């Protein structure tokens, strides 16, 4: 059984992480924390995005 690439949970998480990252960097969402912690939050969101882009939901054996 193959998954739909767009409706894959990993792809949806990557899209959500990228949107949140853009909103945090643009200042639309104020995290209320220091710049260092905000940079870590953005880095984690970017890692989630990268994982979602590299993931192949149609294959169980490959990344």
HELIX and SHEET records of a PDB file:
HELIX    1   1 UNK A    9  UNK A   26  1                                  18    
HELIX    2   2 UNK A   35  UNK A   54  1                                  20    
END                                                                             
